[in-house]
Amino acid sequence: MTLTYLLSGFAMPAFSTTELNTVAVYGHNDSGFSPDFLSGHHQRIEREEFTRKFILLPELLGQQSGIDIQSIGGIGQYSSPVIRGSSGQQVLVFWDGLQINSLNGGGADLSKISLSQAETVDIYRSIAPVELSSSAVGGIIHIRSRSLAGEIINQGEAHATRGSYGTRQYTLSQNFGSAESQWLLSGDLLQADNDFTYLEPQPVDNPQQPGYEKRYNNESQQHQWLIKGRQALGDSYLNIAVQSGRGKRGLTSRINFPANHAQLKTDSDSLQLNWQKTWGKEQKTEISGNIYRQDQLYDDRDSNIGLGAQLNRYITDGQKYQINHYMCGDNFNAVFTSRLQQEETATDFRLLNESEKEQQCLNGNGCETTYKRQQLDNGGRLQYTLNSLELTAQFSHIRLSDKDLQRLGNNRQDNVNTWSMGIDQRLPSGIIIYANIAHQVRLPTTNELFGDRGTSMGNPTLLPEQAEHYETGLRFQNSKIALTTSLYLRNISDAIISESDSRGVIHFDNLGRTRHTGLEQDIRWNIWSALSLSASITLQSNKIIEYTPIPYYEGNQAAGYSQFSGYFSASWTKNNWDFSVGNYRQSDGYYNNSNLLEKDAENSWNASAGYQRKNWRVSMNVTDATSNSARDYPYYPEPGRMFFLRAHYQW
């Protein structure tokens, strides 16, 4: 993860050199672009909502409407987000403005992101700020790290968590400095054995007799630290952020057996500088630069996973440079942005000699090579306000070039345009009605173009995925109730579909067209000061319109998504005590595109209780209290009921 401290978007005709506290989701925010700043069903989750108990990012996102989480069961194991039926590659995840998805790779792994170092989680389900991305076909999740206060603050906090199946988390953070120079130090350690017991339909020792057994090689461990600073330089500011992470997790396989010792190690480091300067009261400039590295070692030298013996190293080095310039007046504001990002990914197949590497490549089982991808984005946003009417337009041009540095002629270049338009109308009753339309593009990854990691063959002729998105809805908020209703339609053409041949090697092609429609309903009701109720409901259809290899699939629901999902919760707070209970439901989905294998229906209950006394807080919570254990993937079990005890101290 790399840190970029980006500010953008203004709702007021004047700038401030002081960072303001975050405001509610439904209001504009001078401290950065707010999810409500753009037309559509967007959302900001504040730190208070995920620090009162032990909760990880995948669980938090899964409780929001329109979002599915596809994970391999266990704390710290792979987990990928899906927004409105999009694929994991189509959803972009950002940490302080820098994309977590590799520019060369595919979907983002949420398990590597720690909420202990986060201030807010922003969700953009349709259009997203042009400052973040110009190619978000499936929406954006933007996590912001802990903010630095504008006044002199010297404070810190620490918390410790112990939980089921060897779960342990310890965090420590400290703010210090002065009005001109503020700093934050933060560290986080998360470990889990994930050795839960589950019902195995075909145990290795007796495949004919289902039985309960322990999950093997499912452990995870990761630690991260963050140094973040803000230095005043006259009438400008310089922000610096350094982050480092080390992680290791066991790789479970379809066949559960104790001899499996496959694992994935990931080291990541990043450095970011950001300079901000206001020019009077109507203009502002930001210049950012980032360098980052990710080093992964995939170790399955005993061939336990089923893809052959591998000990492969993948090193990704990247740089990102961006300039944003803002202008505003009484009735309008504008931003113009230019962004250059490049990544180089090198591979090293350590178990093979040179002749074996060449033969493996000729056989189509993966080539040791180095890929370089460079992406240049130029775009902007214009917003105009006339009384209670707000109009927004965004535009961008993307130029992408790919090079295989070890195989001449295996290069590619793309030029595409994206745009979006939105309108918001505030009625005298306080209801806001909105509508937006967007043309979005996802360019193929180098994995899809050239192949990767010994498991896929590339297709350099792939076309970009094209998406047309339409959305309309309303939102309303007063002191008692907050309500958002949204209807959407997304058509995706030239969808990139993967298929496996008889050897298990994956091939890619533009073979599909899908249509995603849905209704999202969010409501929060403060019945009185102590009691509140909330519900997040999604009804969706993710239909396969065209599937060239197997026309029989046309008209079916796309695999992996549920047509109904809902999270219902109640919370009670009185004096020093607080209690909450939540119920998550999901149904009407399929594991495969043939729709012959129904997805597990989920009906899980969560509960928590907390007590706060001065600087101390203690909480206890249970997840999946009835051990529903619904699976996201048919061959990867979930842990079921888990308990967590957390102690938190501030000074």
Long-range contacts (C-beta under 8 A, 24 or more apart in sequence): 1-95, 1-98, 1-100, 1-112, 1-113, 1-224, 1-243, 1-245, 1-268, 1-270, 2-95, 2-96, 2-98, 2-243, 2-268, 2-270, 2-271, 2-272, 2-290, 2-292, 2-318, 2-320, 3-95, 3-96, 3-98, 3-145, 3-226, 3-228, 3-241, 3-242, 3-243, 3-270, 3-272, 3-290, 4-95, 4-96, 4-97, 4-98, 4-241, 4-272, 4-274, 4-288, 4-290, 4-320, 4-322, 5-96, 5-97, 5-228, 5-239, 5-241, 5-272, 5-274, 5-288, 6-32, 6-96, 6-97, 6-131, 6-132, 6-274, 6-286, 6-288, 6-322, 6-324, 7-31, 7-32, 7-33, 7-276, 7-284, 7-286, 8-32, 8-33, 8-129, 8-131, 8-286, 8-324, 8-326, 8-335, 9-33, 9-34, 9-37, 9-129, 9-131, 9-326, 9-333, 9-335, 9-381, 10-284, 10-326, 10-328, 10-333, 11-37, 11-333, 12-328, 13-281, 13-282, 13-328, 13-329, 13-330, 14-281, 14-282, 14-328, 15-278, 15-281, 15-282, 15-284, 15-326, 15-328, 17-235, 17-237, 17-278, 18-150, 19-147, 19-148, 19-149, 19-150, 20-150, 22-46, 22-119, 22-120, 22-147, 24-477, 25-482, 26-475, 26-477, 26-482, 31-147, 32-144, 33-129, 33-131, 34-122, 35-122, 35-123, 35-124, 37-129, 38-124, 38-127, 38-128, 38-129, 38-392, 38-422, 38-436, 39-127, 39-390, 39-392, 39-422, 39-423, 39-424, 39-434, 39-435, 39-436, 39-471, 40-124, 40-125, 40-126, 40-127, 40-422, 40-434, 40-436, 40-471, 40-473, 40-486, 41-65, 41-66, 41-125, 41-126, 41-471, 41-473, 41-475, 41-484, 41-486, 41-488, 41-520, 41-522, 42-122, 42-123, 42-124, 42-125, 42-126, 43-122, 43-123, 43-125, 43-522, 44-120, 44-121, 44-122, 44-123, 45-120, 45-121, 45-122, 45-123, 46-120, 47-118, 47-119, 47-120, 47-146, 50-115, 50-118, 50-121, 51-115, 51-116, 51-648, 52-578, 52-608, 52-610, 52-617, 52-619, 53-608, 53-610, 53-619, 53-621, 53-644, 53-646, 54-161, 54-163, 54-169, 54-619, 54-621, 54-644, 54-646, 55-115, 55-621, 56-111, 56-115, 57-110, 57-111, 57-113, 57-114, 57-115, 57-121, 57-143, 58-110, 58-111, 59-623, 60-115, 60-121, 61-110, 61-121, 61-123, 61-141, 62-567, 62-584, 63-536, 63-567, 63-569, 63-582, 63-584, 64-123, 64-536, 64-567, 65-520, 65-521, 65-522, 65-536, 65-537, 65-538, 65-565, 65-567, 66-125, 66-486, 66-518, 66-520, 66-538, 66-540, 67-123, 68-560, 68-561, 68-562, 68-565, 69-110, 69-632, 70-560, 70-632, 70-633, 71-111, 71-632, 72-252, 72-632, 72-633, 72-636, 73-194, 73-196, 73-215, 73-218, 73-631, 73-632, 73-636, 73-637, 73-638, 73-639, 74-165, 74-192, 74-194, 74-196, 74-215, 74-218, 74-220, 74-639, 75-163, 75-165, 75-167, 75-190, 75-192, 75-194, 75-220, 76-111, 76-190, 76-191, 76-192, 76-194, 76-220, 76-221, 76-222, 76-247, 76-249, 77-111, 77-194, 77-218, 77-220, 77-249, 77-252, 78-109, 78-111, 78-249, 79-109, 79-110, 79-111, 80-107, 80-108, 80-109, 80-110, 81-108, 81-110, 81-141, 82-138, 82-560, 82-561, 83-123, 83-125, 83-138, 83-139, 83-141, 84-125, 84-126, 84-138, 84-139, 84-488, 84-490, 84-516, 84-518, 84-540, 85-490, 85-514, 85-516, 85-518, 85-540, 85-542, 85-558, 85-561, 86-137, 86-138, 86-139, 86-490, 86-492, 86-516, 87-138, 89-138, 89-442, 89-445, 89-496, 90-136, 90-137, 90-138, 90-139, 90-442, 90-465, 90-467, 91-136, 91-138, 91-139, 91-140, 91-141, 92-128, 92-132, 92-133, 92-135, 92-136, 92-138, 92-139, 92-140, 92-141, 93-140, 93-141, 93-142, 93-143, 94-132, 94-133, 94-140, 94-141, 94-142, 94-143, 95-143, 95-145, 96-143, 96-144, 96-145, 96-241, 96-272, 97-131, 97-132, 97-142, 97-288, 98-270, 98-272, 98-290, 98-292, 98-320, 99-133, 99-341, 102-294, 102-316, 102-343, 102-345, 102-445, 103-318, 103-341, 103-342, 103-343, 103-373, 103-375, 104-316, 104-343, 104-345, 104-371, 104-373, 104-445, 104-446, 104-447, 105-316, 105-345, 105-445, 105-446, 105-447, 105-452, 106-445, 106-447, 106-448, 108-141, 111-220, 111-222, 111-249, 112-222, 112-245, 112-247, 112-266, 112-268, 113-143, 114-171, 114-188, 114-190, 114-222, 114-224, 115-143, 116-159, 116-169, 116-171, 116-173, 116-186, 116-188, 117-145, 117-146, 117-171, 117-173, 117-186, 117-188, 117-224, 117-226, 118-143, 118-144, 118-145, 118-146, 119-144, 119-145, 119-146, 119-147, 120-144, 125-471, 125-486, 125-488, 125-520, 126-436, 126-438, 126-469, 126-471, 126-488, 127-394, 127-420, 127-422, 127-436, 127-438, 127-469, 129-381, 130-335, 130-337, 130-379, 130-380, 130-381, 130-394, 130-395, 130-396, 131-322, 131-324, 131-335, 131-337, 133-377, 134-377, 134-379, 134-396, 134-397, 134-398, 134-418, 135-398, 135-416, 135-418, 135-440, 135-441, 135-442, 135-443, 136-440, 137-440, 137-441, 137-442, 137-465, 137-467, 137-492, 138-442, 145-226, 145-228, 145-241, 146-173, 146-184, 146-186, 146-226, 146-228, 148-175, 148-177, 148-182, 148-183, 148-184, 148-228, 148-229, 148-230, 149-175, 149-182, 150-179, 151-179, 152-177, 152-178, 152-179, 153-177, 153-182, 155-650, 155-651, 156-650, 156-651, 157-648, 157-649, 157-650, 157-651, 158-648, 158-649, 159-646, 159-647, 159-648, 159-649, 160-646, 160-647, 161-644, 161-645, 161-646, 161-647, 162-644, 162-645, 163-192, 163-642, 163-643, 163-644, 163-645, 164-196, 164-639, 164-641, 164-642, 164-643, 164-644, 165-192, 165-193, 165-194, 165-195, 165-196, 165-639, 165-642, 166-191, 166-192, 166-193, 166-194, 166-195, 166-219, 167-191, 167-192, 167-193, 167-642, 167-644, 168-192, 177-229, 179-232, 180-231, 180-232, 181-229, 181-230, 181-231, 181-232, 182-229, 182-230, 183-227, 183-228, 183-229, 183-230, 184-226, 184-227, 184-228, 184-229, 185-225, 185-226, 185-227, 186-225, 186-226, 186-228, 187-223, 187-224, 187-225, 187-226, 188-223, 188-224, 188-225, 189-222, 189-223, 190-220, 190-221, 190-222, 190-223, 191-219, 191-220, 191-221, 191-222, 192-219, 192-220, 192-221, 193-218, 193-219, 194-218, 194-219, 194-220, 194-639, 195-219, 196-637, 196-639, 196-640, 198-629, 198-637, 198-638, 198-639, 198-640, 199-637, 200-256, 200-637, 203-256, 204-255, 204-256, 204-257, 213-256, 215-252, 215-256, 215-637, 215-639, 216-250, 216-252, 216-256, 216-257, 216-258, 216-260, 217-250, 217-251, 217-252, 217-253, 217-258, 217-260, 217-261, 217-262, 217-263, 217-304, 218-250, 218-252, 219-249, 219-250, 220-247, 220-248, 220-249, 220-250, 221-247, 221-248, 221-249, 222-246, 222-247, 222-248, 222-249, 223-247, 235-277, 235-278, 236-275, 236-276, 236-277, 236-278, 237-275, 237-276, 237-277, 238-273, 238-274, 238-275, 239-272, 239-273, 239-274, 239-275, 239-276, 240-271, 240-272, 240-273, 240-274, 241-270, 241-271, 241-272, 241-274, 242-270, 242-271, 242-272, 243-268, 243-269, 243-270, 244-268, 244-269, 244-270, 245-269, 251-300, 251-304, 251-305, 252-636, 253-304, 253-305, 253-306, 254-306, 254-635, 255-306, 257-304, 259-302, 259-304, 260-302, 260-304, 260-305, 261-302, 261-304, 262-299, 262-300, 262-302, 262-304, 262-305, 263-299, 264-296, 264-297, 264-298, 264-299, 265-296, 265-297, 265-299, 266-294, 266-295, 266-296, 267-293, 267-294, 267-295, 267-296, 268-292, 268-293, 268-294, 268-295, 269-293, 282-327, 282-328, 282-329, 283-325, 283-326, 283-327, 283-328, 284-325, 284-326, 285-323, 285-324, 285-325, 285-326, 286-322, 286-323, 286-324, 286-325, 287-322, 287-323, 288-320, 288-321, 288-322, 288-323, 289-319, 289-320, 289-321, 289-322, 290-318, 290-319, 290-320, 290-321, 291-317, 291-318, 291-319, 292-317, 292-318, 292-319, 292-320, 293-317, 293-318, 298-453, 301-351, 306-504, 307-454, 307-455, 307-504, 308-365, 308-454, 309-351, 310-349, 310-351, 310-454, 311-349, 311-350, 311-351, 312-347, 312-348, 312-349, 312-350, 312-453, 312-454, 313-347, 313-348, 313-350, 314-345, 314-346, 314-347, 314-348, 314-453, 315-345, 315-346, 315-348, 316-343, 316-344, 316-345, 317-343, 317-344, 318-342, 318-343, 318-344, 331-384, 331-385, 331-386, 332-382, 332-383, 332-384, 332-385, 333-383, 334-380, 334-381, 334-382, 334-383, 335-380, 335-381, 336-379, 336-380, 337-377, 337-378, 337-379, 337-380, 338-376, 338-377, 338-378, 339-375, 339-376, 339-377, 339-378, 340-374, 340-375, 340-376, 340-377, 341-374, 341-375, 342-372, 342-373, 342-374, 342-375, 343-372, 343-373, 344-370, 344-371, 344-372, 344-373, 344-405, 345-370, 345-371, 345-372, 345-446, 346-370, 347-452, 347-453, 349-454, 360-454, 364-457, 364-505, 365-454, 365-503, 365-505, 366-451, 366-452, 366-453, 366-454, 366-455, 366-456, 367-407, 367-450, 367-451, 368-406, 369-404, 369-405, 369-406, 369-407, 369-450, 370-404, 370-405, 370-406, 371-402, 371-403, 371-404, 371-405, 371-446, 371-450, 372-402, 372-403, 372-405, 373-400, 373-401, 373-402, 373-403, 373-446, 374-400, 374-401, 375-399, 375-400, 376-400, 379-418, 388-425, 388-426, 388-427, 389-423, 389-424, 389-425, 389-426, 390-423, 390-424, 390-425, 391-421, 391-422, 391-423, 392-420, 392-421, 392-422, 392-423, 392-424, 392-436, 393-419, 393-420, 393-421, 393-422, 394-419, 394-420, 394-421, 395-419, 398-441, 398-443, 400-443, 402-446, 402-449, 402-450, 404-450, 410-450, 410-460, 412-449, 412-460, 414-443, 414-464, 416-441, 416-443, 416-464, 417-441, 420-469, 429-476, 430-476, 430-477, 430-478, 431-474, 431-475, 431-476, 432-474, 432-475, 432-476, 433-472, 433-473, 433-474, 434-471, 434-472, 434-473, 434-474, 434-475, 435-471, 435-472, 435-473, 436-469, 436-470, 436-471, 436-472, 437-468, 437-469, 437-470, 437-471, 438-467, 438-468, 438-469, 439-466, 439-467, 439-468, 439-469, 440-466, 440-467, 440-468, 440-469, 441-465, 441-466, 441-467, 442-467, 444-496, 444-508, 448-496, 448-508, 455-504, 455-505, 455-506, 456-498, 456-505, 456-506, 456-507, 456-508, 457-505, 457-506, 457-507, 457-508, 458-508, 459-507, 459-508, 459-509, 462-496, 462-508, 462-509, 462-510, 463-494, 463-510, 464-494, 465-492, 465-493, 465-494, 465-495, 465-496, 466-492, 466-493, 466-494, 467-491, 467-492, 467-493, 473-520, 479-526, 480-525, 480-526, 481-523, 481-524, 481-525, 481-526, 482-522, 482-523, 482-524, 483-522, 483-523, 483-524, 484-520, 484-521, 484-522, 484-523, 485-519, 485-520, 485-521, 485-522, 486-519, 486-520, 486-521, 487-518, 487-519, 488-516, 488-517, 488-518, 488-520, 489-515, 489-516, 489-517, 490-515, 490-516, 490-517, 491-515, 491-516, 492-516, 497-547, 497-549, 499-549, 511-546, 511-547, 511-548, 511-549, 512-544, 512-545, 512-546, 512-547, 512-548, 513-544, 513-545, 513-546, 514-542, 514-543, 514-544, 514-545, 514-558, 515-541, 515-542, 515-543, 515-545, 516-540, 516-541, 516-542, 516-543, 517-541, 517-543, 530-572, 530-573, 530-574, 531-570, 531-571, 531-572, 532-570, 532-571, 533-568, 533-569, 533-570, 534-568, 534-569, 534-570, 534-571, 535-566, 535-567, 535-568, 535-569, 536-566, 536-567, 537-565, 537-566, 538-564, 538-565, 538-566, 539-563, 539-564, 544-593, 547-593, 550-593, 552-594, 553-593, 553-594, 556-590, 556-593, 556-594, 556-595, 557-589, 557-590, 557-595, 558-593, 559-590, 559-591, 559-592, 559-593, 560-589, 560-590, 560-591, 560-599, 560-632, 561-589, 562-586, 562-587, 562-588, 562-589, 562-599, 562-602, 563-587, 563-588, 563-589, 564-588, 576-611, 576-612, 576-613, 577-609, 577-610, 577-611, 578-609, 578-610, 578-611, 578-612, 579-607, 579-608, 579-609, 579-610, 580-606, 580-607, 580-608, 581-605, 581-606, 581-607, 581-608, 582-606, 582-607, 586-630, 591-633, 591-634, 597-634, 600-630, 600-631, 601-630, 602-628, 602-630, 603-628, 603-630, 604-628, 604-630, 615-649, 615-650, 615-651, 616-647, 616-648, 616-649, 617-647, 617-648, 617-649, 618-645, 618-646, 618-647, 618-648, 619-645, 619-646, 619-648, 620-644, 620-645, 620-646, 621-646
